[in-house]
Amino acid sequence: MKTLAIVVILFVGATLADVTPARLPEEFLQNLHKKVFQPRVVGGDYAASKQFPYQVGISTKKGGSFYWCGGSVISEEYVLTAAHCVAGEIQSVLLIFGATDRTNALQTGSSRQNITHIRDGQIIVHPLYNPMEITNDVALIKLNQKLEFSEFIKPALLPESGRFQTYDNSPAVLSGWGKVEDSGSVVQFLQYGYVTILDLNKCMQFYNTQEYDNGNICLDVENSGVSSCNGDSGGPLVSTVTGELIGVTSFGSTAGCTKGYPTGYSRVTHFREWIRFHTGL
Ligand SMILES: *[C@@H]1O[C@H](CO)[C@@H](O)[C@H](O)[C@H]1NC(C)=O
């Protein structure tokens, strides 16, 4: 069982044939090998407009309070996020696309959808989602209106098959409006950081999990100097090798985001057939 609970909390149907899924622009791939350790996402940097066109900001209203999460555009109609972001009695879901400034509804290229009457089947939480163990932490949101893709808004590239990959020591990039320090709150401008994937066994040991859970990927926060934090949940972890969406931000240590402890992501390949079943993608 994961004895340390969630700290990380962050974030849509049929692809237009002429729109290619969002790959990271070359300039962002090249910088990888010059990565500098800069402990301050925590440890991240300001994202440029169009850099993460698949990034979604999600504000949910639950019991009268608002919660912030991230998500990934996976098609014109579907957003992939974490189950813990949308499970339970959600009153409304505000989705923000193509934005870096989450507070500016008029930002060039951005668009919003506020789903105030959630229809049956519109939010699909994984049937085996377990909030105590934080397993199968994935959900899909079906949009009210189809997205118009542009330079600012594009779907993430989904791994083609559900084949298990360890991704150990492999580089990736995460993004979100989550806290940049333990004491703060979610930030105005989208942050991102380059990270390295941690051996899953080490992560499972850290979280005192008996069972090796193929449904997770963890990040080596200590060596990356970058960590997801509260408000990043549901958001994207993308491989900088293949450009594929490989993780959905799920959990971190209750000790905080600045201690260098590993953070956990739902492994997209593990849920690939489930995504296909519900979306046809
Ligand atoms: C979205 O709808 C909810 C419920 O009606 C409302 O409380 C919230 O303020 C709306 N958000 C925006 C940005 O319009």
The ligand as an SDF file (V2000), in Angstrom:
LIG
                    3D

 14 14  0  0  0  0  0  0  0  0999 V2000
  -18.2980   27.3650  -14.7910 C   0  0  0  0  0  0  0  0  0  0  0  0
  -19.5690   26.9660  -14.3080 O   0  0  0  0  0  0  0  0  0  0  0  0
  -19.6630   26.8990  -12.8650 C   0  0  0  0  0  0  0  0  0  0  0  0
  -21.0190   26.3360  -12.5040 C   0  0  0  0  0  0  0  0  0  0  0  0
  -22.0760   27.0900  -13.1270 O   0  0  0  0  0  0  0  0  0  0  0  0
  -19.4280   28.2790  -12.2450 C   0  0  0  0  0  0  0  0  0  0  0  0
  -19.4720   28.2060  -10.8470 O   0  0  0  0  0  0  0  0  0  0  0  0
  -18.0490   28.7730  -12.6950 C   0  0  0  0  0  0  0  0  0  0  0  0
  -17.8400   30.0700  -12.2120 O   0  0  0  0  0  0  0  0  0  0  0  0
  -17.9480   28.7660  -14.2390 C   0  0  0  0  0  0  0  0  0  0  0  0
  -16.5980   29.1550  -14.6010 N   0  0  0  0  0  0  0  0  0  0  0  0
  -16.3710   30.0910  -15.5450 C   0  0  0  0  0  0  0  0  0  0  0  0
  -14.9480   30.4260  -15.7680 C   0  0  0  0  0  0  0  0  0  0  0  0
  -17.2710   30.6410  -16.1760 O   0  0  0  0  0  0  0  0  0  0  0  0
  1  2  1  0
  1 10  1  0
  2  3  1  0
  3  4  1  0
  3  6  1  0
  4  5  1  0
  6  7  1  0
  6  8  1  0
  8  9  1  0
  8 10  1  0
 10 11  1  0
 11 12  1  0
 12 13  1  0
 12 14  2  0
M  END
$$$$
